[in-house]
Amino acid sequence: MPDGHGIYTFPDDLHRAHQRHTQQLAARHRNDDHRVLEVTAPHARVPYYIEARTPVGRPVLAIEPHHDDFALSASGTFLARPRPLTVATVFTRSRSVHPTLEATYADVDTVSELRDREGTAALAPLVARRHLLGHKDAEPPYRPHDPQVLDQVTEELGQVAAAHPGAELLAPAAVTRHPDHLLVHEAAVRLGCTWFWEDLAFWSTYALAGCDQHLFRTRTGVTMRPELVDITDVVLDKVTVLRMHGSQMHPARKMYRPIRHAFTTAADLVDGPGLYAERFYRTEEPTC
């Protein structure tokens, strides 16, 4: 049932399972198991523990609009199937925090610095490299993105991609009306990206309202082929990753929103009885 804030919570067993998981990893860390990292949530300043991944296979260049987009939408897949990863974040200048935190983080510089640290902490277990493009994010009321900014972002991302030859591009599918997501998706398509994650970062709809889904299908037609990745075995580690983004995942139970969506998404799995899954989309050929 949704609570007073509209957050669909799980029974306490998921919370207790995460606590036990953290305690077990903390014990391994105390016993000098170097595979276990201690990562501290920048806002809450609470330590968590997570096993570092060993990336293998073809490198990936993930392009995210904001610091939490990759973590929310695709981190489970890379926890389950770690690959050499670079994350390019486009809109790194922001004053967007949960309304209850606005008095604490009151200006763009303070918020931007916090969100940068949150991104660093969230990506640490994936041994990911980072590129920050330094653009200012859109603020409500949202309007269509500026075509000149799109051209500039495309050029900058092209330079990042050129520095990572052979890397597979991954970007948001833009299942949302947020202009930053639409801009980054278009820039990625221009660069030949054919692999996209389902955006989960734009609350209150999480880009899953009927109107968003209709507009997404209208824009993409049959060009986007969905595929699901089972993240059941790593869902507790994904909870830990989400804890790093405390300025957005506030109050802490807010992380149940993407986890609940992963639970719903898993109903479409055909390759096993997984309980949690992330959805991606692929296009057969670049559409640019």
C-alpha positions as CSV (number, residue, x, y, z in Angstrom):
1,M,0.0,0.0,0.0
2,P,1.2,3.5,-0.6
3,D,2.2,5.6,2.4
4,G,1.2,9.2,3.0
5,H,3.8,10.4,0.4
6,G,2.6,8.0,-2.3
7,I,5.6,5.7,-1.9
8,Y,4.7,2.1,-2.5
9,T,6.6,0.3,0.3
10,F,7.5,-3.3,0.6
11,P,6.9,-5.2,3.8
12,D,9.7,-4.8,6.3
13,D,11.4,-8.0,5.1
14,L,13.2,-6.2,2.3
15,H,14.5,-3.6,4.8
16,R,15.6,-6.3,7.2
17,A,17.2,-8.3,4.4
18,H,19.3,-5.3,3.4
19,Q,20.3,-4.7,7.0
20,R,21.5,-8.4,7.3
21,H,23.3,-8.1,3.9
22,T,25.1,-5.0,5.1
23,Q,26.0,-6.6,8.4
24,Q,27.5,-9.6,6.7
25,L,29.5,-7.5,4.4
26,A,30.7,-5.3,7.3
27,A,32.0,-8.4,9.1
28,R,33.9,-9.5,6.0
29,H,35.4,-5.9,5.8
30,R,36.5,-6.1,9.4
31,N,38.2,-9.4,8.6
32,D,40.2,-7.7,5.9
33,D,38.3,-9.1,2.9
34,H,39.7,-6.6,0.4
35,R,36.8,-7.4,-2.0
36,V,34.4,-5.5,0.2
37,L,34.4,-1.7,0.0
38,E,33.1,0.7,2.6
39,V,31.1,3.4,0.9
40,T,29.7,6.4,2.8
41,A,26.5,8.1,1.8
42,P,27.5,11.7,1.3
43,H,24.3,13.3,2.7
44,A,23.5,10.9,5.5
45,R,27.2,10.2,6.2
46,V,26.2,6.6,7.0
47,P,28.7,3.8,5.9
48,Y,27.5,0.9,3.8
49,Y,29.4,-2.1,2.5
50,I,29.4,-3.6,-1.0
51,E,31.5,-6.1,-2.8
52,A,33.6,-4.5,-5.6
53,R,33.0,-5.9,-9.1
54,T,35.6,-7.1,-11.5
55,P,34.7,-5.8,-14.9
56,V,35.2,-8.0,-18.0
57,G,34.3,-7.8,-21.6
58,R,33.7,-5.0,-24.0
59,P,33.9,-1.5,-22.4
60,V,30.7,0.6,-22.0
61,L,30.4,4.4,-22.2
62,A,27.1,5.3,-20.4
63,I,25.8,8.7,-21.0
64,E,23.5,10.0,-18.2
65,P,21.7,13.3,-17.9
66,H,22.1,13.7,-14.2
67,H,24.3,12.1,-11.5
68,D,21.7,9.5,-10.3
69,D,20.2,8.4,-13.7
70,F,22.5,5.5,-14.3
71,A,22.3,4.3,-10.7
72,L,18.5,4.4,-10.7
73,S,17.9,2.8,-14.1
74,A,20.9,0.5,-15.0
75,S,23.2,-0.1,-12.0
76,G,21.6,-3.5,-11.2
77,T,22.6,-4.9,-14.6
78,F,26.2,-3.8,-14.2
79,L,26.3,-5.2,-10.6
80,A,25.2,-8.5,-12.0
81,R,27.2,-8.4,-15.2
82,P,30.1,-6.0,-14.6
83,R,31.9,-4.5,-17.6
84,P,34.6,-1.9,-18.0
85,L,32.5,1.3,-17.5
86,T,32.8,5.0,-18.1
87,V,29.9,7.3,-17.1
88,A,29.6,10.7,-18.8
89,T,27.2,13.0,-16.9
90,V,25.9,15.9,-18.9
91,F,24.0,18.2,-16.5
92,T,26.3,18.4,-13.4
93,R,25.3,21.9,-12.3
94,S,22.1,21.8,-10.3
95,R,20.2,23.0,-7.3
96,S,17.8,20.1,-7.3
97,V,17.5,18.3,-3.9
98,H,14.5,17.0,-2.0
99,P,12.4,20.0,-0.8
100,T,13.1,19.2,2.8
101,L,16.9,19.6,2.2
102,E,16.8,22.9,0.4
103,A,17.7,24.9,3.5
104,T,20.7,22.7,4.0
105,Y,21.9,22.8,0.4
106,A,20.8,26.3,-0.7
107,D,22.8,27.1,-3.8
108,V,24.0,25.6,-7.1
109,D,27.6,25.2,-6.0
110,T,26.7,23.4,-2.8
111,V,24.2,21.1,-4.5
112,S,26.5,20.4,-7.4
113,E,29.4,19.5,-5.1
114,L,27.1,17.1,-3.1
115,R,25.7,15.4,-6.1
116,D,29.2,15.0,-7.5
117,R,30.2,13.1,-4.4
118,E,27.1,11.1,-4.5
119,G,27.9,10.0,-8.1
120,T,31.4,9.1,-7.1
121,A,30.2,7.0,-4.2
122,A,27.5,5.2,-6.2
123,L,29.9,4.3,-9.0
124,A,32.8,3.2,-6.8
125,P,31.7,-0.5,-6.6
126,L,31.6,-0.7,-10.4
127,V,35.2,0.7,-10.7
128,A,33.8,3.3,-13.2
129,R,35.6,6.2,-14.7
130,R,33.7,9.5,-14.8
131,H,33.4,12.5,-17.2
132,L,31.5,15.6,-16.0
133,L,30.4,17.9,-18.8
134,G,29.4,20.8,-16.5
135,H,26.0,21.9,-18.0
136,K,23.2,23.3,-15.9
137,D,20.1,21.2,-15.6
138,A,16.6,22.3,-16.5
139,E,14.3,23.7,-13.9
140,P,10.5,23.7,-13.8
141,P,8.4,24.8,-15.5
142,Y,10.0,22.6,-18.1
143,R,10.3,23.8,-21.7
144,P,11.7,22.1,-24.9
145,H,15.5,21.9,-24.8
146,D,17.6,24.5,-26.7
147,P,18.8,23.1,-30.1
148,Q,22.1,25.0,-29.7
149,V,22.7,23.2,-26.4
150,L,21.9,19.9,-28.1
151,D,24.6,20.6,-30.8
152,Q,27.1,21.6,-28.1
153,V,26.4,18.5,-25.9
154,T,26.6,16.2,-29.0
155,E,30.0,17.7,-29.9
156,E,31.3,17.3,-26.4
157,L,30.0,13.7,-26.0
158,G,31.5,12.9,-29.4
159,Q,34.9,13.9,-28.0
160,V,34.4,11.7,-25.0
161,A,33.4,8.8,-27.3
162,A,36.4,9.3,-29.5
163,A,38.6,8.9,-26.4
164,H,37.0,5.5,-25.8
165,P,37.2,3.7,-29.1
166,G,35.5,0.4,-29.2
167,A,33.2,1.2,-26.2
168,E,29.5,0.3,-26.5
169,L,27.3,3.4,-26.0
170,L,24.4,3.3,-23.5
171,A,22.0,6.1,-22.9
172,P,18.5,6.9,-21.6
173,A,15.6,5.9,-23.8
174,A,13.8,9.1,-22.8
175,V,10.6,7.4,-21.6
176,T,9.8,10.8,-20.0
177,R,9.0,14.4,-20.9
178,H,12.0,15.8,-19.0
179,P,13.9,18.0,-21.5
180,D,17.3,16.9,-20.2
181,H,16.5,13.3,-20.9
182,L,15.1,14.0,-24.3
183,L,18.2,16.1,-25.2
184,V,20.7,13.4,-24.0
185,H,18.8,10.7,-25.8
186,E,18.9,12.7,-29.1
187,A,22.6,13.4,-28.7
188,A,23.3,9.7,-28.1
189,V,21.3,8.8,-31.2
190,R,23.3,11.3,-33.2
191,L,26.5,9.5,-32.0
192,G,25.1,6.1,-33.2
193,C,23.9,4.7,-29.9
194,T,21.5,1.7,-30.2
195,W,21.3,0.6,-26.5
196,F,19.1,2.5,-24.1
197,W,17.9,2.1,-20.5
198,E,14.3,2.7,-19.3
199,D,14.4,6.0,-17.4
200,L,13.3,5.7,-13.8
201,A,14.6,9.0,-12.5
202,F,11.8,11.5,-13.0
203,W,9.4,11.3,-10.1
204,S,6.5,11.8,-9.6
205,T,5.6,9.7,-12.7
206,Y,8.9,7.8,-13.0
207,A,8.2,8.2,-16.7
208,L,5.7,5.3,-16.5
209,A,2.4,7.2,-16.6
210,G,0.1,6.2,-19.4
211,C,0.6,9.6,-21.2
212,D,4.4,9.2,-21.0
213,Q,4.3,5.7,-22.4
214,H,1.9,6.7,-25.2
215,L,4.2,9.6,-26.2
216,F,7.3,7.3,-26.0
217,R,5.6,4.8,-28.3
218,T,4.5,7.6,-30.7
219,R,8.1,8.9,-30.9
220,T,9.7,5.5,-31.3
221,G,7.1,3.3,-33.0
222,V,8.5,-0.2,-33.3
223,T,12.1,0.9,-33.5
224,M,12.8,0.2,-29.8
225,R,13.0,-3.5,-28.9
226,P,12.7,-4.1,-25.2
227,E,14.9,-6.5,-23.3
228,L,15.0,-7.4,-19.6
229,V,17.9,-8.2,-17.3
230,D,17.3,-10.2,-14.2
231,I,18.8,-8.4,-11.2
232,T,17.3,-10.5,-8.4
233,D,20.7,-11.7,-7.1
234,V,22.1,-8.1,-6.8
235,V,18.9,-6.2,-5.7
236,L,20.3,-5.6,-2.2
237,D,23.5,-4.2,-3.6
238,K,21.4,-1.9,-5.8
239,V,19.6,-0.7,-2.7
240,T,23.1,0.2,-1.3
241,V,23.9,2.1,-4.5
242,L,20.7,4.1,-4.3
243,R,21.5,5.0,-0.7
244,M,24.4,7.0,-2.0
245,H,22.0,9.4,-3.7
246,G,20.5,10.7,-0.4
247,S,19.8,14.2,-1.8
248,Q,17.3,12.6,-4.2
249,M,16.4,9.4,-2.4
250,H,14.9,11.2,0.5
251,P,13.4,10.1,2.8
252,A,15.4,6.9,2.6
253,R,12.4,4.7,1.9
254,K,12.1,6.6,-1.4
255,M,14.5,4.0,-2.9
256,Y,11.6,1.6,-2.8
257,R,10.1,3.3,-5.9
258,P,12.7,2.0,-8.4
259,I,12.9,-1.3,-6.5
260,R,9.2,-1.7,-6.7
261,H,9.3,-1.0,-10.4
262,A,12.0,-3.7,-10.8
263,F,9.6,-6.0,-9.0
264,T,6.9,-5.1,-11.5
265,T,9.2,-5.4,-14.5
266,A,10.2,-8.9,-13.6
267,A,6.7,-10.1,-14.3
268,D,7.7,-9.9,-18.0
269,L,10.8,-12.1,-17.6
270,V,10.7,-15.2,-19.9
271,D,14.1,-16.7,-19.1
272,G,13.5,-17.5,-15.4
273,P,11.6,-16.9,-12.2
274,G,13.5,-13.7,-11.2
275,L,11.8,-11.3,-8.8
276,Y,13.5,-8.1,-10.0
277,A,14.5,-6.9,-13.4
278,E,15.7,-3.8,-15.3
279,R,14.3,-2.9,-18.8
280,F,16.5,-1.8,-21.7
281,Y,15.7,-1.0,-25.3
282,R,17.7,-1.7,-28.5
283,T,17.5,-0.4,-32.0
284,E,18.7,-2.5,-34.9
285,E,20.5,0.3,-36.6
286,P,21.4,3.9,-35.7
287,T,18.5,6.1,-36.4
288,C,20.5,9.2,-37.2
